[in-house]
Amino acid sequence: QVQLVESGGGLVQPGGSLRLSCAASGSILRIHVMGWYRQAPGKQRELVATISSDGRINYADSVKGRFTVSRDSVKKTVYLQMNSLKPEDTAVYYCNLQQAILAYWGQGTQVTVSS
């Protein structure tokens, strides 16, 4: 019903930047929330940032001031601009869409921050 495809991950040095993209397709309702989650090895999946269809944005404390989430309603795409990356940002980043009673997930994109 809804498909999410992430892209933009890769290997970057500490202090560097990456921009993740998530393209959505399918039956997207007017009222929904899209967001980014991440899961590091041996850790639980955690929320990074969300942006709702009415423009409300939330960030995890660990990324405030460094990451920026945005959306393009025409392209049905959500972005995550990641600046000042730290080794602890290393994780698989997943795009999420929540609407009505259902949640959808992308396949994930690997972000590795290392010297």
C-alpha positions in Angstrom: 0.0 0.0 0.0 2.9 2.4 0.9 6.5 1.9 -0.2 9.4 3.8 1.2 12.9 3.8 -0.4 15.9 5.4 1.5 19.1 6.6 -0.1 22.1 8.7 0.6 23.9 6.7 3.3 27.6 6.0 3.2 30.9 6.3 4.9 31.9 9.7 6.3 34.6 11.1 8.6 33.7 12.6 12.0 32.5 16.2 11.4 31.3 15.5 7.9 27.8 15.6 6.4 25.4 13.4 4.7 21.9 13.9 3.3 19.4 11.1 3.4 16.4 10.9 1.2 13.2 8.8 1.5 10.9 8.6 -1.4 7.3 7.5 -0.7 4.8 6.1 -3.0 1.4 4.4 -2.8 -1.7 5.4 -0.9 -0.5 8.2 1.4 -3.3 9.8 3.4 -3.6 13.5 4.0 -2.8 13.2 7.7 0.4 11.3 8.4 3.8 11.5 10.0 7.1 10.7 8.4 10.3 10.2 10.3 13.7 8.8 10.5 14.8 6.1 13.0 18.1 4.5 13.4 19.5 1.3 14.9 23.1 0.8 15.9 24.6 -2.7 16.4 23.4 -4.2 19.7 21.0 -1.3 20.3 17.3 -0.7 20.1 15.9 1.3 17.2 15.5 4.9 18.2 13.7 7.9 16.9 15.9 10.5 15.2 13.4 13.0 13.8 9.8 13.3 12.6 7.8 15.7 10.5 4.0 15.6 10.2 1.8 16.6 7.4 0.9 19.8 9.2 4.6 20.7 9.5 5.3 19.8 13.1 8.9 18.6 13.7 10.5 16.7 16.5 14.2 15.8 17.1 15.9 13.4 19.4 18.0 15.4 21.9 21.2 13.7 20.6 20.8 15.3 17.1 19.3 18.7 17.9 21.3 21.4 16.3 23.1 19.0 13.9 20.3 17.3 11.9 17.5 18.9 9.9 14.4 17.1 8.7 12.4 18.5 5.8 9.9 17.3 3.2 8.9 18.0 -0.4 5.1 17.4 -0.6 5.2 17.4 -4.4 7.9 14.8 -4.7 6.5 12.9 -1.7 10.0 12.8 -0.3 11.4 13.4 3.2 15.1 14.4 3.8 17.5 14.2 6.7 20.4 16.6 6.5 23.1 15.4 8.9 25.9 17.7 9.8 28.7 17.5 12.3 28.5 13.7 12.3 29.9 11.8 15.2 30.9 8.1 15.4 27.9 7.5 17.7 25.7 8.4 14.7 26.8 5.2 13.0 23.7 3.1 12.4 21.2 1.9 9.9 18.8 4.7 9.2 15.2 3.8 8.5 12.4 5.9 7.0 9.0 5.6 8.6 5.5 6.6 7.7 2.6 6.4 10.1 -0.9 7.0 9.0 -4.2 5.9 10.6 -3.4 2.6 12.4 -0.6 1.5 10.2 3.2 2.1 10.1 5.4 1.5 7.1 9.2 1.2 7.0 11.9 1.5 4.4 14.6 -1.0 3.8 17.2 1.1 5.7 20.4 2.8 4.6 23.8 2.4 6.4 25.5 5.5 7.8 29.1 4.9 9.1 31.0 7.7 10.8 34.6 6.7 11.2 38.1 7.9 10.7 
